[in-house]
Amino acid sequence: MYNGIGLFQCGMEQTLMVMAEEGGSLGASAIIYGLIAVAIVWAPKNELSCVLRLGLRPTTFQLPIATYASISLGIELLLGVWTVTTMSAMGTVVVITSQVLHLMGAATGFVVGAAMVKWKWVDCENWDLFSVYQGRHALTREELAVEELNSAESKAKRASLQEQMQGKLLEYLAAGEGKAALVLHRRGQQQFRDGWKVGDEQYVQLINLLRKAEQWDDAVPVMVEYLKTPQTRGTAVRLALAQILIERLNRPRQALKVLEQVEVAKLTQPQQATLKKLQQRAEQAAEDGPVELAEEW
């Protein structure tokens, strides 16, 4: 950065002096002012230890970088204006003074520092000039997390990740990998919450794979989830859920609660026969079986 500021500033200086008859400059002062400007952008509120000598006695004190830089650049600006005005009054035309060169270096440094912040080449932890101006340096960690989550960039990344995960879910379902599909589904729910959407067809595929693998404890929660979504096969899934509760999990009372929610008027003849058969089996099992702790669905 030091060398880059020097090369750029000196290049501008040489270009401006192409038509000059005389003049010269020496030293790294323009670069130093460039680094002061970088410090303004990166850490305006950080404090700088300063030494002030009044007479023979030095005094030390702390100054915010923005204050120190404002004083330094302000002095250069005032001296530059005074020099040009004075020389002009004496009949000498002066275009570029040492103060102008210093301010050119500061302008170069400011652009470099700002660009590195905007391009995220440097992390100032929300203490850079732009974040301080916006008040972001005063936000709590939780508030910053919410801001980051709601940013356009974060939303785009989340949307892309969700699209990839849903594509992978379809691959698992097509390959008959029910367990892997369920793990991915649960991760999507945890990561995206209400934003995670699974289609009607995918739900039914997942349920069928879990039933086929006889993973009853996994299949039941997925079936309950499906019944809480807008669905087209609710009746068939509800009957299948009741059958699992009766035959596989020994929970006939819960099965009866599930069957109570079946809309009989919408059932086909075979479905009505299945419903009646399941109700009879559940009632018989509930009478014969022990006390059951039923869940509310």
Secondary structure by P-SEA (a helix, b strand, c coil): caaaaaaaaaaaaaaaaccccccccccaaaaaaaaaaaaaaccccbbbbbbbbcccbbbbbcccaaaaaaaaaaaaaaaaaaaaaaaaaacccccccaaaaaaaaaaaaaaaaaaaaaacccccccccaaaaaaccccccaaaaaaaaaacaaaaaaaaaaaaaaaaaaaaaaaacaaaaaaaaaaaaaaaccccccccaaaaaaaaaaaaaacaaaaaaaaaaaaaaccccaaaaaaaaaaaaaccccccaaaaaaaaaacccccccaaaaaaaaaaaaaaaaaaaaccccccccc
